């Protein structure tokens, strides 16, 4: 069952939007979870759509690790920035606000994103002080800063080696350098950025591996703990990579990393 992120019209509501396009959160809760951690999932899709194979299947995989998961139905084109960022920040706040009801540890709320969803996850990881919408209720008193981040073949920069489709769908035809700089996550890493797990394939033809390399370099400069895996081959959008024995190893590597983080 999906929950709408706002009880009324969300910020940047567009007339004509229906229930399908309204931002929502679908929980996949683990009963009697030992670590009580939770991870919010942002599927990819170039800010044009949300890829189904990067949503529910990923949540169910996390459930097998004893981790509760939430898939966020964030807004995509024709909605533009800052609507997706507002949705992701609100999703983190909603999970923290209801953490006791859902038997979760509000200090163990992570974010996981694929491709453009990886850009969104990196954005909430680096823009915690950026007000993407006006607070409206008690939920907005919660922190929108994730405790860990998992970025899978992410779009990171909107200035270098950027993904044209994501840039266009997020900012439209009239994007400015100032806005592109704000939304280039590698430029916003700080001491508040959470520990991060990254993976990419070196021959990704859609989103250049340089995106992950740029972010890892920024994390390193700020002394943020991170783990990165670059696989030699693999198409973009593999998700769980069940049909690729080499790239599919990312799940086991990530599981070990998550255990180190207390999840």
C-alpha positions as CSV (number, residue, x, y, z in Angstrom):
1,X,0.0,0.0,0.0
2,X,1.4,3.4,-1.0
3,X,1.2,6.4,1.2
4,X,1.1,9.9,-0.3
5,X,4.0,12.0,0.9
6,X,1.7,15.0,1.6
7,X,-1.9,14.9,2.9
8,X,-2.9,17.7,0.5
9,X,-1.4,19.0,-2.7
10,X,2.4,18.7,-2.7
11,X,4.7,21.6,-3.3
12,X,4.9,22.5,-7.0
13,X,1.6,20.8,-7.7
14,X,0.6,20.9,-11.3
15,X,-3.0,21.2,-12.3
16,X,-4.1,18.0,-14.0
17,X,-1.7,15.7,-11.9
18,X,-3.6,12.6,-10.8
19,X,-3.0,10.0,-8.1
20,X,-0.6,8.1,-10.3
21,X,1.8,11.1,-10.6
22,X,1.5,12.3,-7.0
23,X,4.6,11.6,-4.9
24,X,4.2,8.6,-2.7
25,X,6.0,6.0,-0.7
26,X,5.5,2.2,-0.7
27,X,6.8,0.4,2.4
28,X,8.3,-3.1,2.4
29,X,8.7,-3.7,6.2
30,X,10.6,-6.5,7.8
31,X,8.8,-7.7,10.9
32,X,10.9,-8.0,14.0
33,X,14.0,-6.7,12.2
34,X,17.1,-7.1,14.4
35,X,18.9,-3.9,13.3
36,X,15.8,-1.9,12.6
37,X,17.5,0.0,9.7
38,X,15.6,1.1,6.6
39,X,16.6,2.1,3.1
40,X,14.6,4.4,0.8
41,X,14.9,3.4,-2.9
42,X,14.9,5.9,-5.8
43,X,14.5,4.0,-9.1
44,X,16.2,5.4,-12.2
45,X,14.7,6.4,-15.5
46,X,16.4,9.6,-16.6
47,X,13.9,11.8,-14.7
48,X,11.5,10.7,-17.4
49,X,10.0,7.6,-15.8
50,X,10.7,5.3,-12.9
51,X,12.1,1.9,-13.8
52,X,10.1,-0.9,-12.1
53,X,13.0,-3.4,-12.0
54,X,14.9,-0.9,-9.8
55,X,12.1,-0.5,-7.3
56,X,10.1,-3.4,-5.8
57,X,12.7,-6.2,-6.6
58,X,15.4,-4.2,-4.9
59,X,13.1,-3.7,-1.8
60,X,12.5,-7.4,-1.6
61,X,16.2,-8.1,-1.9
62,X,16.9,-5.7,1.0
63,X,14.1,-7.5,3.0
64,X,16.1,-10.8,2.6
65,X,18.9,-9.0,4.4
66,X,16.6,-8.1,7.3
67,X,16.3,-4.5,6.2
68,X,13.0,-2.7,5.7
69,X,12.7,-0.8,2.5
70,X,10.6,2.0,0.9
71,X,10.2,2.8,-2.8
72,X,9.7,6.5,-3.4
73,X,7.4,7.4,-6.3
74,X,9.1,10.8,-6.9
75,X,7.9,13.2,-9.6
76,X,9.5,13.1,-13.1
77,X,9.1,15.1,-16.3
78,X,7.1,17.2,-17.1
79,X,7.8,18.1,-13.4
80,X,11.1,19.9,-13.0
81,X,13.5,20.7,-10.2
82,X,13.0,21.1,-7.3
83,X,10.0,18.8,-7.3
84,X,12.0,15.5,-7.3
85,X,14.3,16.7,-4.6
86,X,11.4,17.9,-2.5
87,X,9.9,14.4,-2.8
88,X,13.1,12.6,-1.8
89,X,13.7,14.9,1.2
90,X,10.1,14.5,2.3
91,X,10.3,10.7,2.0
92,X,13.2,10.6,4.4
93,X,11.4,12.8,6.8
94,X,8.2,10.7,6.6
95,X,10.1,7.5,7.4
96,X,11.8,9.2,10.3
97,X,8.6,10.6,11.6
98,X,6.8,7.3,11.6
99,X,9.9,5.3,12.6
100,X,8.5,4.2,16.0
101,X,5.2,3.1,14.4
102,X,7.2,1.1,11.8
103,X,9.6,-0.3,14.5
104,X,12.6,1.4,12.8
105,X,15.7,3.1,14.1
106,X,15.4,6.7,12.9
107,X,19.2,7.0,13.2
108,X,19.6,4.3,10.5
109,X,17.7,5.6,7.5
110,X,19.6,5.2,4.2
111,X,19.1,6.1,0.6
112,X,19.7,4.0,-2.5
113,X,19.4,5.2,-6.1
114,X,20.0,3.9,-9.6
115,X,21.1,6.2,-12.5
116,X,19.0,9.4,-12.3
117,X,17.6,8.0,-9.0
118,X,21.3,7.9,-8.0
119,X,21.5,11.5,-8.8
120,X,18.6,12.2,-6.5
121,X,20.1,10.1,-3.7
122,X,23.4,11.9,-4.1
123,X,21.5,15.2,-4.0
124,X,19.8,14.5,-0.7
125,X,23.2,13.3,0.6
126,X,24.9,16.6,-0.2
127,X,22.1,19.2,0.0
128,X,20.7,18.6,3.4
129,X,20.7,22.4,4.2
130,X,19.0,23.3,0.9
131,X,15.3,24.2,1.4
132,X,13.6,22.5,-1.6
133,X,10.1,23.4,-0.2
134,X,8.5,25.3,2.6
135,X,7.9,23.3,5.8
136,X,4.2,22.6,6.3
137,X,3.8,20.3,9.3
138,X,5.5,18.3,12.1
139,X,7.0,15.8,9.6
140,X,9.1,18.6,8.2
141,X,10.8,19.1,11.5
142,X,12.6,15.8,10.9
143,X,16.1,15.7,9.3
144,X,16.2,14.9,5.5
145,X,19.9,13.8,5.8
146,X,20.3,10.1,5.1
147,X,22.7,8.1,7.3
148,X,24.2,6.1,4.4
149,X,24.0,6.2,0.7
150,X,24.2,3.5,-2.0
151,X,24.7,4.8,-5.5
152,X,24.3,2.4,-8.5
153,X,25.6,3.7,-11.9
154,X,24.6,7.2,-10.7
155,X,24.3,10.4,-12.6
156,X,26.4,12.7,-10.5
157,X,27.5,15.8,-12.4
158,X,25.4,18.1,-14.6
159,X,28.6,19.9,-15.7
160,X,31.0,17.1,-16.7
161,X,30.3,13.8,-18.5
162,X,26.6,14.5,-17.8
163,X,23.6,12.5,-19.0
164,X,21.8,14.7,-21.5
165,X,18.4,13.1,-20.9
166,X,18.5,13.6,-17.2
167,X,19.7,17.1,-17.5
168,X,16.9,18.0,-19.9
169,X,14.1,16.2,-18.0
170,X,15.2,17.7,-14.7
171,X,15.9,21.3,-15.7
172,X,14.3,21.8,-19.1
173,X,15.6,23.9,-22.0
174,X,16.5,26.9,-19.9
175,X,18.9,25.5,-17.3
176,X,21.6,27.9,-16.0
177,X,25.2,27.2,-15.0
178,X,24.3,28.2,-11.5
179,X,21.5,25.6,-11.2
180,X,23.7,22.9,-12.9
181,X,26.4,23.6,-10.4
182,X,24.0,23.4,-7.5
183,X,22.9,20.0,-8.7
184,X,26.3,18.6,-9.5
185,X,26.8,16.4,-6.4
186,X,30.5,16.2,-6.6
187,X,30.8,19.9,-5.9
188,X,28.6,19.7,-2.7
189,X,30.3,16.9,-0.7
190,X,31.0,18.0,2.8
191,X,31.7,16.6,6.3
192,X,27.9,16.0,6.6
193,X,27.8,13.7,3.5
194,X,27.1,10.1,4.7
195,X,29.3,7.0,4.1
196,X,28.7,5.8,0.6
197,X,28.7,2.6,-1.5
198,X,29.2,3.1,-5.2
199,X,29.2,0.8,-8.2
200,X,29.4,1.3,-12.0
201,X,30.5,-0.5,-15.1
202,X,33.5,1.0,-16.9
203,X,31.9,0.7,-20.4
204,X,28.5,2.2,-19.4
205,X,27.4,3.8,-22.6
206,X,24.6,5.9,-21.1
207,X,26.0,7.3,-17.9
208,X,29.8,7.6,-18.0
209,X,31.7,5.9,-15.2
210,X,33.4,9.3,-14.7
211,X,30.3,10.3,-12.7
212,X,31.2,7.7,-10.0
213,X,34.9,8.5,-10.2
214,X,34.2,12.2,-9.7
215,X,32.0,11.5,-6.6
216,X,34.5,9.1,-5.1
217,X,37.3,11.7,-5.5
218,X,35.1,14.3,-3.8
219,X,34.3,11.9,-0.9
220,X,38.0,11.1,-0.5
221,X,38.9,14.8,-0.3
222,X,36.4,15.3,2.4
223,X,37.4,12.2,4.3
224,X,34.0,10.6,3.9
225,X,34.2,6.7,4.2
226,X,33.3,5.1,0.9
227,X,33.6,1.8,-1.0
228,X,33.5,1.7,-4.8
229,X,33.5,-1.1,-7.3
230,X,34.0,-0.6,-11.0
231,X,33.1,-3.7,-13.1
232,X,34.8,-4.0,-16.6
233,X,31.7,-4.7,-18.6
234,X,27.9,-4.3,-18.4
235,X,25.1,-2.3,-20.0
236,X,23.4,0.6,-18.2
237,X,20.4,-0.1,-16.1
238,X,21.3,-3.6,-14.9
239,X,19.5,-3.2,-11.5
240,X,20.1,-6.3,-9.4
241,X,22.1,-7.7,-12.4
242,X,20.6,-11.2,-11.8
243,X,21.7,-12.3,-15.3
244,X,25.3,-11.1,-15.0
245,X,27.4,-13.2,-12.7
246,X,30.2,-10.7,-12.6
247,X,28.2,-7.4,-12.1
248,X,25.7,-9.3,-9.9
249,X,28.4,-9.6,-7.3
250,X,27.6,-6.0,-6.3
251,X,24.8,-7.3,-4.1
252,X,27.0,-9.5,-1.9
253,X,29.6,-6.7,-1.7
254,X,26.9,-4.3,-0.7
255,X,25.5,-6.7,1.9
256,X,28.9,-6.9,3.5
257,X,29.3,-3.1,3.5
258,X,25.8,-2.7,5.0
259,X,26.7,-5.0,7.8
260,X,29.7,-2.9,8.6
261,X,27.4,0.1,8.7
262,X,25.2,-1.7,11.3
263,X,22.4,-2.6,9.0
